[in-house]
Amino acid sequence: MIFLRYESFRSYLRLYPGTSIFILLNLIYFAVVGLTGSTKDGYHLLEYGALISHPVYMPYGMEEPWRFITAMFMHAGVDHLLFNMFALIIFAPPLEGLIKTPRYALLYLLSGLGGGLLSVSVNTWFGSETHLAVGASGAIYGIYGAYLFIALFRKSIIDTSSIKTIYMILGFGVISSIVVSKIDLWGHLGGALTGFLLYALIDKLRMSKIRST
């Protein structure tokens, strides 16, 4: 099972620097936002870089594109932060080890961006009310999307138990995203799709390199 963590704290930092930095950035920004106001206050989150979509007005993310990055490192409450950081700590390291830190970091950030873009687009064009989006879940679902590609097309590099875990996580994620109104279904879907496609590109480049040697 690739998702069981046995590393010491020091080993974790050394082996998975990208994941460690992302976790640290999330914690730091949560502290910054929390020390200046409530992390569950929509107006306060908006002030510090949340994404907001409205069916009539131009979304803030389109006029201020930096919000796609800041929103990725913001969380609405301690429970939201802890849930996402737990997912990062457990599920991100195997992917970082597999594709190495630079590619992993790029996949993480672009997946977060993809999740934000789909969320803003759908909620602006098809939504009926104002929608606020924060959190690392788009990027995390990008990691799940990469694992889905592996589970479907590269089964030989992952064990059966881990494949079952991937399917279970994605199934639970889809159901909870539909049932729980506060969860951003489109942000999760956009992140997962981006991660899936990016890993497919990484895999194609790797296979081309193997064939040419």
C-alpha positions as a Markdown table, in Angstrom:
| # | Residue | x | y | z |
|---|---|---|---|---|
| 1 | Met | 0.0 | 0.0 | 0.0 |
| 2 | Ile | 1.7 | 3.2 | -1.2 |
| 3 | Phe | -0.4 | 5.4 | 1.0 |
| 4 | Leu | 0.9 | 4.2 | 4.3 |
| 5 | Arg | 3.4 | 6.7 | 5.8 |
| 6 | Tyr | 6.3 | 5.3 | 7.8 |
| 7 | Glu | 8.8 | 8.2 | 7.4 |
| 8 | Ser | 10.1 | 10.2 | 10.3 |
| 9 | Phe | 9.5 | 13.9 | 10.3 |
| 10 | Arg | 13.0 | 14.7 | 9.0 |
| 11 | Ser | 12.8 | 12.0 | 6.4 |
| 12 | Tyr | 9.5 | 13.2 | 5.2 |
| 13 | Leu | 10.9 | 16.8 | 4.7 |
| 14 | Arg | 13.9 | 15.4 | 2.9 |
| 15 | Leu | 12.0 | 13.0 | 0.6 |
| 16 | Tyr | 9.0 | 15.2 | -0.2 |
| 17 | Pro | 10.1 | 18.8 | -0.2 |
| 18 | Gly | 7.4 | 19.9 | -2.6 |
| 19 | Thr | 4.6 | 18.5 | -0.4 |
| 20 | Ser | 6.2 | 19.9 | 2.7 |
| 21 | Ile | 6.4 | 23.4 | 1.2 |
| 22 | Phe | 2.8 | 23.3 | 0.1 |
| 23 | Ile | 1.7 | 22.3 | 3.5 |
| 24 | Leu | 3.7 | 25.0 | 5.1 |
| 25 | Leu | 2.3 | 27.7 | 2.7 |
| 26 | Asn | -1.2 | 26.6 | 3.6 |
| 27 | Leu | -0.5 | 26.8 | 7.3 |
| 28 | Ile | 1.2 | 30.2 | 7.1 |
| 29 | Tyr | -1.6 | 31.7 | 5.0 |
| 30 | Phe | -4.3 | 30.3 | 7.2 |
| 31 | Ala | -2.5 | 31.9 | 10.2 |
| 32 | Val | -2.2 | 35.2 | 8.4 |
| 33 | Val | -5.9 | 35.3 | 7.5 |
| 34 | Gly | -7.0 | 33.9 | 10.9 |
| 35 | Leu | -4.9 | 36.5 | 12.9 |
| 36 | Thr | -6.6 | 39.4 | 11.0 |
| 37 | Gly | -10.2 | 38.1 | 11.2 |
| 38 | Ser | -12.4 | 35.1 | 10.9 |
| 39 | Thr | -11.5 | 32.4 | 8.4 |
| 40 | Lys | -15.2 | 31.7 | 8.0 |
| 41 | Asp | -16.1 | 35.3 | 7.2 |
| 42 | Gly | -16.8 | 35.5 | 3.4 |
| 43 | Tyr | -16.0 | 39.2 | 3.3 |
| 44 | His | -12.7 | 38.7 | 5.1 |
| 45 | Leu | -11.7 | 35.8 | 2.8 |
| 46 | Leu | -12.6 | 37.9 | -0.2 |
| 47 | Glu | -10.3 | 40.7 | 1.1 |
| 48 | Tyr | -7.4 | 38.2 | 1.4 |
| 49 | Gly | -7.8 | 36.7 | -2.1 |
| 50 | Ala | -10.7 | 34.3 | -2.3 |
| 51 | Leu | -12.3 | 33.5 | -5.6 |
| 52 | Ile | -15.9 | 34.8 | -6.0 |
| 53 | Ser | -18.3 | 34.1 | -8.9 |
| 54 | His | -21.5 | 36.0 | -9.6 |
| 55 | Pro | -24.0 | 35.2 | -12.4 |
| 56 | Val | -24.2 | 38.9 | -13.4 |
| 57 | Tyr | -20.9 | 40.5 | -12.6 |
| 58 | Met | -17.4 | 39.7 | -13.9 |
| 59 | Pro | -15.8 | 37.3 | -11.4 |
| 60 | Tyr | -13.0 | 38.7 | -9.3 |
| 61 | Gly | -10.7 | 35.9 | -10.6 |
| 62 | Met | -10.9 | 37.2 | -14.1 |
| 63 | Glu | -10.2 | 40.8 | -13.2 |
| 64 | Glu | -7.6 | 39.8 | -10.6 |
| 65 | Pro | -6.0 | 36.6 | -11.7 |
| 66 | Trp | -3.7 | 36.4 | -8.7 |
| 67 | Arg | -6.8 | 35.2 | -6.8 |
| 68 | Phe | -6.5 | 31.8 | -8.5 |
| 69 | Ile | -3.2 | 31.4 | -6.5 |
| 70 | Thr | -4.2 | 32.9 | -3.2 |
| 71 | Ala | -7.5 | 31.0 | -3.0 |
| 72 | Met | -5.6 | 27.8 | -3.5 |
| 73 | Phe | -3.8 | 28.4 | -0.1 |
| 74 | Met | -6.8 | 29.6 | 1.8 |
| 75 | His | -9.2 | 27.6 | 4.0 |
| 76 | Ala | -12.6 | 28.4 | 5.5 |
| 77 | Gly | -12.1 | 27.2 | 9.1 |
| 78 | Val | -9.8 | 24.8 | 10.9 |
| 79 | Asp | -11.8 | 21.7 | 9.9 |
| 80 | His | -11.4 | 22.6 | 6.2 |
| 81 | Leu | -7.7 | 23.1 | 6.7 |
| 82 | Leu | -7.0 | 19.9 | 8.6 |
| 83 | Phe | -9.0 | 17.8 | 6.2 |
| 84 | Asn | -7.1 | 19.0 | 3.2 |
| 85 | Met | -3.7 | 18.9 | 4.9 |
| 86 | Phe | -4.3 | 15.3 | 6.0 |
| 87 | Ala | -5.0 | 14.4 | 2.4 |
| 88 | Leu | -1.8 | 16.1 | 1.3 |
| 89 | Ile | 0.3 | 14.4 | 4.0 |
| 90 | Ile | -1.0 | 11.0 | 3.1 |
| 91 | Phe | -1.7 | 10.9 | -0.6 |
| 92 | Ala | 0.8 | 13.4 | -2.2 |
| 93 | Pro | 4.2 | 11.8 | -1.3 |
| 94 | Pro | 4.0 | 8.7 | -3.6 |
| 95 | Leu | 3.2 | 10.9 | -6.6 |
| 96 | Glu | 6.0 | 13.3 | -5.8 |
| 97 | Gly | 8.4 | 10.4 | -5.4 |
| 98 | Leu | 7.2 | 8.9 | -8.7 |
| 99 | Ile | 7.4 | 12.0 | -11.0 |
| 100 | Lys | 9.9 | 14.0 | -8.9 |
| 101 | Thr | 9.4 | 17.3 | -7.2 |
| 102 | Pro | 9.5 | 19.8 | -10.2 |
| 103 | Arg | 6.9 | 18.0 | -12.2 |
| 104 | Tyr | 4.8 | 17.3 | -9.1 |
| 105 | Ala | 4.8 | 20.9 | -8.1 |
| 106 | Leu | 3.8 | 22.0 | -11.6 |
| 107 | Leu | 1.0 | 19.4 | -11.6 |
| 108 | Tyr | -0.2 | 20.5 | -8.2 |
| 109 | Leu | -0.3 | 24.2 | -9.0 |
| 110 | Leu | -1.9 | 23.8 | -12.5 |
| 111 | Ser | -4.5 | 21.4 | -11.0 |
| 112 | Gly | -5.4 | 24.0 | -8.5 |
| 113 | Leu | -5.7 | 26.6 | -11.3 |
| 114 | Gly | -7.8 | 24.2 | -13.4 |
| 115 | Gly | -10.1 | 23.6 | -10.5 |
| 116 | Gly | -10.5 | 27.4 | -9.9 |
| 117 | Leu | -11.1 | 28.1 | -13.6 |
| 118 | Leu | -13.8 | 25.5 | -14.0 |
| 119 | Ser | -15.5 | 26.5 | -10.7 |
| 120 | Val | -15.5 | 30.2 | -11.6 |
| 121 | Ser | -16.7 | 29.5 | -15.2 |
| 122 | Val | -19.6 | 27.2 | -14.3 |
| 123 | Asn | -20.7 | 29.3 | -11.3 |
| 124 | Thr | -20.6 | 32.5 | -13.3 |
| 125 | Trp | -22.3 | 31.3 | -16.5 |
| 126 | Phe | -24.8 | 28.8 | -15.0 |
| 127 | Gly | -25.0 | 29.7 | -11.3 |
| 128 | Ser | -27.9 | 31.5 | -9.7 |
| 129 | Glu | -26.2 | 33.1 | -6.7 |
| 130 | Thr | -22.8 | 34.4 | -5.5 |
| 131 | His | -20.2 | 31.6 | -5.0 |
| 132 | Leu | -17.1 | 31.9 | -2.9 |
| 133 | Ala | -14.2 | 29.4 | -3.5 |
| 134 | Val | -11.2 | 28.7 | -1.3 |
| 135 | Gly | -9.1 | 25.7 | -0.5 |
| 136 | Ala | -6.4 | 23.3 | -1.7 |
| 137 | Ser | -8.9 | 20.7 | -2.8 |
| 138 | Gly | -8.7 | 21.5 | -6.5 |
| 139 | Ala | -4.9 | 20.8 | -6.4 |
| 140 | Ile | -5.5 | 17.7 | -4.2 |
| 141 | Tyr | -8.0 | 16.4 | -6.7 |
| 142 | Gly | -5.3 | 16.9 | -9.4 |
| 143 | Ile | -3.2 | 14.4 | -7.4 |
| 144 | Tyr | -6.2 | 12.0 | -7.4 |
| 145 | Gly | -6.7 | 12.5 | -11.1 |
| 146 | Ala | -3.0 | 11.6 | -11.7 |
| 147 | Tyr | -3.6 | 8.4 | -9.6 |
| 148 | Leu | -6.7 | 7.6 | -11.7 |
| 149 | Phe | -4.6 | 7.6 | -14.9 |
| 150 | Ile | -2.1 | 5.3 | -13.2 |
| 151 | Ala | -4.9 | 3.0 | -11.9 |
| 152 | Leu | -6.5 | 2.8 | -15.4 |
| 153 | Phe | -3.5 | 2.7 | -17.7 |
| 154 | Arg | -0.3 | 1.9 | -15.6 |
| 155 | Lys | -1.5 | -0.8 | -13.2 |
| 156 | Ser | 1.9 | -2.4 | -13.1 |
| 157 | Ile | 3.4 | 0.4 | -11.1 |
| 158 | Ile | 0.9 | 0.4 | -8.3 |
| 159 | Asp | -0.4 | -2.3 | -6.0 |
| 160 | Thr | -4.0 | -3.6 | -6.0 |
| 161 | Ser | -4.9 | -2.2 | -2.5 |
| 162 | Ser | -3.8 | 1.2 | -3.6 |
| 163 | Ile | -5.9 | 1.1 | -6.8 |
| 164 | Lys | -8.9 | 0.2 | -4.7 |
| 165 | Thr | -8.2 | 3.1 | -2.3 |
| 166 | Ile | -8.0 | 5.5 | -5.3 |
| 167 | Tyr | -11.4 | 4.4 | -6.6 |
| 168 | Met | -12.8 | 4.6 | -3.1 |
| 169 | Ile | -11.5 | 8.2 | -2.6 |
| 170 | Leu | -12.8 | 9.4 | -5.9 |
| 171 | Gly | -16.2 | 7.7 | -5.4 |
| 172 | Phe | -16.5 | 9.2 | -2.0 |
| 173 | Gly | -15.4 | 12.6 | -3.3 |
| 174 | Val | -18.0 | 12.6 | -6.1 |
| 175 | Ile | -20.8 | 11.7 | -3.7 |
| 176 | Ser | -19.8 | 14.2 | -1.1 |
| 177 | Ser | -19.4 | 16.9 | -3.6 |
| 178 | Ile | -22.9 | 16.4 | -4.8 |
| 179 | Val | -24.6 | 15.8 | -1.4 |
| 180 | Val | -22.8 | 18.5 | 0.6 |
| 181 | Ser | -23.8 | 22.0 | -0.7 |
| 182 | Lys | -20.7 | 23.7 | 0.6 |
| 183 | Ile | -18.3 | 21.5 | -1.3 |
| 184 | Asp | -17.2 | 22.8 | -4.7 |
| 185 | Leu | -18.0 | 20.0 | -7.2 |
| 186 | Trp | -16.7 | 21.9 | -10.2 |
| 187 | Gly | -13.5 | 22.9 | -8.4 |
| 188 | His | -12.9 | 19.2 | -7.6 |
| 189 | Leu | -13.8 | 18.1 | -11.1 |
| 190 | Gly | -11.6 | 20.7 | -12.7 |
| 191 | Gly | -8.7 | 19.8 | -10.5 |
| 192 | Ala | -9.1 | 16.0 | -11.2 |
| 193 | Leu | -9.4 | 16.5 | -14.9 |
| 194 | Thr | -6.3 | 18.7 | -15.0 |
| 195 | Gly | -4.3 | 16.3 | -13.0 |
| 196 | Phe | -5.4 | 13.4 | -15.1 |
| 197 | Leu | -4.4 | 15.1 | -18.4 |
| 198 | Leu | -1.1 | 16.5 | -17.0 |
| 199 | Tyr | -0.1 | 13.0 | -15.8 |
| 200 | Ala | -1.1 | 11.6 | -19.2 |
| 201 | Leu | 1.3 | 14.1 | -20.8 |
| 202 | Ile | 4.1 | 13.3 | -18.3 |
| 203 | Asp | 3.6 | 9.6 | -19.0 |
| 204 | Lys | 3.7 | 10.2 | -22.8 |
| 205 | Leu | 7.0 | 12.1 | -22.5 |
| 206 | Arg | 8.5 | 9.4 | -20.3 |
| 207 | Met | 7.5 | 6.6 | -22.7 |
| 208 | Ser | 8.9 | 8.6 | -25.7 |
| 209 | Lys | 12.2 | 9.0 | -23.8 |
| 210 | Ile | 12.3 | 5.3 | -23.1 |
| 211 | Arg | 11.7 | 4.4 | -26.7 |
| 212 | Ser | 14.4 | 6.8 | -28.0 |
| 213 | Thr | 17.1 | 5.3 | -25.7 |
